[in-house]
Amino acid sequence: MESTATTARNEPQTDFIYCCGAATEVLKFGPTHLNHGHKVLFLIIPGNPGVVGFYRTFMQTLHSSFEGQHPVWAVSHAGHCVPPDTMDMIEDASSVAEADVFGLNGQIEHKLAFLRKLVPMEISLVLLGHSIGCYIILEMMRRDPELKVSKAVMLFPTIERMAQSPQGRVMTPVLCHMRYLAYLPVFLLSLLPESFKTALVRLVFGRIRSLDAGIVAPTVGLLSGDCAANAMYMGGQEMRRVLERDNLTIERNLKKVSSCFIMAPRTTGAPCSITTTSNRTSPAETSDSAKRASATPSSWTRRDKLPGWSLSGCEDMNVK
């Protein structure tokens, strides 16, 4: 009986909602509705593409490590999901276009709107960002200083000079100047049968020995067309707008974010964010790396301690 209850508690729930007028997927481990009795929420802000299914194994590990005491949620980026047949991707086209919800700024406001809509103000937040999700978290904290953030955990952060990274130099012209050409192969892939797309994804990820099989379905969903197009649109804005690191916000929130920068396995001696940007991970590598990173999260809910991860490679972060 106890085993059955534990299994049920560890089973996630997926909800689809409209937030800022755009389809949004929310993956939840633990309570699916928050009330005044909940003290802490772990919330994952994804990278790009912002598909929550990539983080399922990580979330399950994190939720289990606290024996199910705290809810663990992940919120997709607006438009980075395949909504059910009963939903359109956009609820109100005019408002989505006016707010540029699928752009970088719109995605930041989307996360703040999500918190206002579904999370009671008195709940402490442990925000876990991956890649561009770290930049989004810093912007959320800057725009809403009253946000009740207990910890901000940065997983492979990309928070500055994205276009100057080795991969950024390649992707910037593609995403900023040739984006519409890139839509064509994505559109053609979207026409393929699901079974063929699944086999193709498995073939591409076959070189990864520690492949998390759970990322195959989310990756196939990403090939639906709209999701990939929205991800590329957001990526183009990242290259143009993620320039200087926001030292002021980091300094103001240093007790929350210090020592929470997890570095990529191989470093090049480049500044922190350049290193992590140039080692930007695939969905499969994201799942595997994040799963390992969740092995020691016990201090994330304590105000007096922070995870003891190394700041190796971050010597240029001149904040006290």
C-alpha positions as CSV (number, residue, x, y, z in Angstrom):
1,M,0.0,0.0,0.0
2,E,2.8,2.4,0.9
3,S,4.6,1.6,-2.3
4,T,1.5,2.3,-4.3
5,A,1.0,5.6,-2.6
6,T,4.6,6.6,-3.2
7,T,4.3,5.8,-6.9
8,A,1.1,7.8,-7.2
9,R,2.8,10.7,-5.5
10,N,5.7,10.6,-7.9
11,E,3.5,10.6,-11.0
12,P,3.5,14.0,-12.6
13,Q,0.5,15.9,-14.0
14,T,0.6,18.0,-17.2
15,D,-1.7,21.0,-17.5
16,F,-2.2,23.3,-20.5
17,I,-3.3,26.8,-19.8
18,Y,-3.4,30.1,-21.6
19,C,-1.0,32.6,-20.1
20,C,-0.6,36.1,-21.8
21,G,-2.8,34.7,-24.5
22,A,-0.5,31.9,-25.5
23,A,-0.6,28.1,-24.9
24,T,1.6,27.1,-22.0
25,E,2.4,23.7,-20.7
26,V,2.9,23.2,-16.9
27,L,4.5,19.9,-15.7
28,K,3.9,19.3,-12.0
29,F,5.3,16.9,-9.5
30,G,3.4,17.0,-6.2
31,P,0.4,19.2,-5.5
32,T,-1.3,20.5,-8.7
33,H,-2.9,23.4,-6.9
34,L,-1.1,25.6,-4.4
35,N,-2.7,27.1,-1.3
36,H,-1.7,28.9,1.9
37,G,-0.4,25.7,3.4
38,H,2.4,25.3,0.9
39,K,5.6,27.0,2.0
40,V,8.0,26.4,-0.9
41,L,7.7,25.9,-4.7
42,F,10.5,24.7,-6.9
43,L,9.9,26.2,-10.3
44,I,12.0,25.4,-13.4
45,I,12.5,28.2,-16.0
46,P,13.7,26.3,-19.1
47,G,16.2,27.1,-21.7
48,N,15.4,27.5,-25.4
49,P,13.5,25.5,-26.6
50,G,11.4,25.8,-23.5
51,V,9.9,22.4,-23.5
52,V,9.1,21.1,-20.0
53,G,9.3,17.4,-21.0
54,F,13.1,17.8,-21.2
55,Y,13.2,18.3,-17.5
56,R,11.0,15.5,-16.4
57,T,13.7,13.1,-15.1
58,F,15.4,16.0,-13.3
59,M,12.1,17.1,-11.7
60,Q,11.3,13.5,-10.6
61,T,14.8,13.2,-9.0
62,L,14.4,16.5,-7.2
63,H,10.9,15.8,-6.0
64,S,12.0,12.4,-4.7
65,S,15.1,13.8,-2.9
66,F,12.7,15.9,-0.7
67,E,10.5,12.8,-0.2
68,G,7.7,14.7,-1.9
69,Q,7.5,17.5,0.7
70,H,7.7,20.3,-1.9
71,P,5.9,20.7,-5.2
72,V,8.2,20.8,-8.2
73,W,6.8,22.6,-11.3
74,A,8.2,23.5,-14.7
75,V,6.5,26.1,-16.9
76,S,7.1,26.1,-20.7
77,H,7.9,29.2,-22.7
78,A,4.8,30.6,-24.4
79,G,4.2,28.7,-27.6
80,H,6.9,26.1,-26.9
81,C,4.4,23.3,-26.5
82,V,2.0,21.2,-28.5
83,P,-1.4,22.0,-27.0
84,P,-4.2,19.5,-27.0
85,D,-6.7,19.4,-29.9
86,T,-9.2,21.4,-27.8
87,M,-6.8,24.4,-27.6
88,D,-5.2,26.7,-30.2
89,M,-1.7,27.9,-29.9
90,I,-3.0,31.5,-29.4
91,E,-6.1,32.5,-27.5
92,D,-6.0,36.2,-28.7
93,A,-3.9,36.9,-31.7
94,S,-4.0,40.7,-31.4
95,S,-2.9,40.7,-27.7
96,V,-0.1,38.2,-28.3
97,A,1.2,40.2,-31.2
98,E,1.0,43.5,-29.3
99,A,2.9,42.1,-26.3
100,D,5.3,40.1,-28.5
101,V,4.7,37.2,-26.2
102,F,7.0,34.8,-28.2
103,G,9.9,37.2,-28.0
104,L,12.5,37.3,-25.2
105,N,10.9,40.2,-23.3
106,G,7.4,38.7,-23.7
107,Q,8.7,35.4,-22.3
108,I,10.0,37.2,-19.2
109,E,6.6,38.9,-18.7
110,H,5.0,35.6,-19.4
111,K,6.8,34.0,-16.4
112,L,5.8,36.9,-14.1
113,A,2.2,36.6,-15.2
114,F,2.3,32.9,-14.6
115,L,3.4,33.5,-11.0
116,R,0.7,36.1,-10.4
117,K,-1.9,33.8,-11.9
118,L,-1.1,30.5,-10.1
119,V,1.2,31.0,-7.2
120,P,0.1,32.7,-3.9
121,M,2.4,35.6,-3.0
122,E,3.4,34.2,0.4
123,I,5.0,31.0,-1.1
124,S,8.8,31.1,-1.2
125,L,10.2,30.3,-4.6
126,V,13.3,28.3,-5.5
127,L,13.8,29.2,-9.1
128,L,15.9,26.9,-11.2
129,G,17.0,28.3,-14.5
130,H,18.7,26.5,-17.4
131,S,20.6,28.4,-20.1
132,I,18.6,31.4,-21.1
133,G,16.2,30.6,-18.3
134,C,18.9,32.0,-15.9
135,Y,18.8,35.3,-17.8
136,I,15.0,35.3,-17.5
137,I,15.2,34.7,-13.7
138,L,17.6,37.6,-13.3
139,E,15.2,39.8,-15.3
140,M,12.2,38.6,-13.2
141,M,14.1,39.6,-10.0
142,R,15.1,42.9,-11.5
143,R,11.6,43.8,-12.6
144,D,9.8,42.6,-9.5
145,P,12.1,43.1,-6.5
146,E,9.2,42.0,-4.2
147,L,9.2,38.6,-5.7
148,K,9.6,36.1,-2.9
149,V,12.7,34.3,-4.2
150,S,14.5,32.1,-1.6
151,K,17.1,30.7,-4.0
152,A,17.9,31.2,-7.7
153,V,19.8,28.2,-9.0
154,M,21.6,28.7,-12.3
155,L,22.2,25.6,-14.5
156,F,24.6,26.3,-17.3
157,P,23.8,30.0,-17.4
158,T,23.8,32.1,-20.5
159,I,23.5,35.7,-19.2
160,E,25.8,37.8,-21.4
161,R,27.4,38.2,-24.8
162,M,25.5,35.2,-26.4
163,A,26.3,36.3,-30.0
164,Q,30.0,36.4,-29.2
165,S,30.2,32.7,-28.1
166,P,31.5,30.3,-30.7
167,Q,28.1,28.8,-31.2
168,G,26.6,32.2,-31.2
169,R,28.7,33.3,-34.1
170,V,27.3,30.5,-36.1
171,M,23.7,30.8,-34.9
172,T,23.3,34.6,-35.0
173,P,23.2,34.9,-38.8
174,V,20.9,31.9,-39.0
175,L,18.4,33.1,-36.4
176,C,18.6,36.8,-37.1
177,H,18.9,36.9,-40.9
178,M,17.9,33.5,-42.3
179,R,15.2,32.4,-39.9
180,Y,12.5,32.1,-42.5
181,L,14.7,29.8,-44.6
182,A,15.2,27.6,-41.5
183,Y,11.5,27.3,-41.2
184,L,11.3,25.3,-44.5
185,P,13.1,22.1,-43.2
186,V,11.1,22.3,-40.0
187,F,7.9,22.5,-41.9
188,L,8.9,19.5,-44.0
189,L,9.8,17.5,-40.9
190,S,6.4,18.4,-39.4
191,L,4.7,16.6,-42.3
192,L,6.3,13.3,-41.6
193,P,4.5,10.5,-39.7
194,E,5.0,10.5,-35.9
195,S,6.7,7.1,-36.1
196,F,9.2,8.3,-38.6
197,K,10.0,11.4,-36.6
198,T,10.5,9.3,-33.5
199,A,12.9,7.0,-35.3
200,L,14.8,10.0,-36.7
201,V,15.1,11.6,-33.2
202,R,16.4,8.3,-31.8
203,L,18.9,8.0,-34.6
204,V,20.2,11.6,-33.9
205,F,20.5,11.0,-30.2
206,G,21.9,7.5,-30.6
207,R,25.5,8.7,-30.0
208,I,24.6,9.7,-26.5
209,R,25.2,6.7,-24.3
210,S,23.3,8.0,-21.3
211,L,20.3,9.0,-23.3
212,D,17.2,9.7,-21.2
213,A,14.5,8.0,-23.2
214,G,12.0,10.4,-21.7
215,I,13.2,13.3,-24.0
216,V,12.3,11.6,-27.2
217,A,8.6,12.4,-27.1
218,P,9.2,16.1,-26.2
219,T,11.7,16.4,-29.1
220,V,9.2,14.9,-31.5
221,G,6.7,17.4,-30.3
222,L,9.2,20.2,-31.0
223,L,9.1,19.2,-34.7
224,S,5.5,20.1,-35.0
225,G,6.4,23.4,-36.7
226,D,4.9,26.1,-34.6
227,C,7.1,25.2,-31.5
228,A,10.3,25.2,-33.5
229,A,9.4,28.5,-35.2
230,N,8.6,30.2,-31.9
231,A,11.9,28.8,-30.4
232,M,13.9,30.2,-33.3
233,Y,12.2,33.6,-33.1
234,M,13.0,33.8,-29.4
235,G,16.6,32.7,-30.1
236,G,17.1,35.5,-32.6
237,Q,16.2,38.0,-30.0
238,E,18.5,36.4,-27.5
239,M,21.4,36.9,-29.8
240,R,20.6,40.6,-30.2
241,R,19.6,41.5,-26.7
242,V,21.6,39.3,-24.2
243,L,24.7,41.6,-24.2
244,E,26.1,42.8,-20.9
245,R,25.8,40.9,-17.7
246,D,23.5,42.5,-15.2
247,N,25.9,42.8,-12.3
248,L,23.6,45.2,-10.4
249,T,20.8,42.6,-10.1
250,I,23.3,39.9,-9.2
251,E,24.9,42.0,-6.5
252,R,21.5,42.9,-5.1
253,N,20.5,39.3,-4.9
254,L,24.0,37.8,-4.2
255,K,22.8,35.8,-1.2
256,K,20.3,34.1,-3.4
257,V,22.4,33.3,-6.5
258,S,26.0,33.2,-5.3
259,S,27.7,29.8,-5.7
260,C,24.7,28.5,-7.7
261,F,26.5,28.5,-11.0
262,I,27.0,25.0,-12.3
263,M,29.8,24.9,-14.9
264,A,29.9,22.8,-18.0
265,P,32.3,19.8,-17.7
266,R,34.9,21.3,-20.0
267,T,36.1,24.9,-19.6
268,T,38.1,27.0,-22.0
269,G,39.2,29.7,-19.7
270,A,36.6,32.0,-21.1
271,P,34.3,34.1,-18.9
272,C,31.6,32.2,-17.1
273,S,28.7,32.8,-19.4
274,I,30.8,32.5,-22.5
275,T,32.0,29.1,-21.4
276,T,28.5,27.9,-20.6
277,T,27.1,29.3,-23.8
278,S,29.7,27.7,-26.0
279,N,28.9,24.4,-24.4
280,R,25.2,24.8,-24.8
281,T,23.6,21.4,-24.3
282,S,21.3,19.3,-26.4
283,P,17.9,18.2,-24.8
284,A,19.3,14.8,-24.0
285,E,22.5,16.2,-22.4
286,T,20.3,18.7,-20.6
287,S,18.3,15.9,-19.0
288,D,21.3,13.9,-18.0
289,S,23.4,16.8,-16.7
290,A,20.4,18.2,-14.7
291,K,19.7,14.8,-13.2
292,R,23.3,14.7,-11.9
293,A,23.0,18.3,-10.7
294,S,20.0,17.5,-8.6
295,A,22.0,15.0,-6.4
296,T,22.7,17.5,-3.7
297,P,19.8,20.0,-3.5
298,S,19.2,19.8,0.2
299,S,20.4,23.3,0.9
300,W,18.1,25.0,-1.6
301,T,15.4,25.5,0.9
302,R,17.6,26.9,3.6
303,R,18.3,30.6,3.8
304,D,21.6,30.2,5.6
305,K,23.3,28.1,3.1
306,L,23.7,27.8,-0.7
307,P,24.8,24.9,-2.8
308,G,28.5,24.5,-2.6
309,W,29.2,24.3,-6.4
310,S,32.3,25.8,-7.8
311,L,32.5,29.2,-9.5
312,S,35.5,27.9,-11.5
313,G,35.8,30.0,-14.7
314,C,33.8,32.9,-13.2
315,E,36.7,34.9,-12.0
316,D,35.5,37.9,-14.0
317,M,32.3,38.2,-12.0
318,N,33.4,41.2,-10.0
319,V,30.6,41.3,-7.5
320,K,31.0,41.3,-3.8
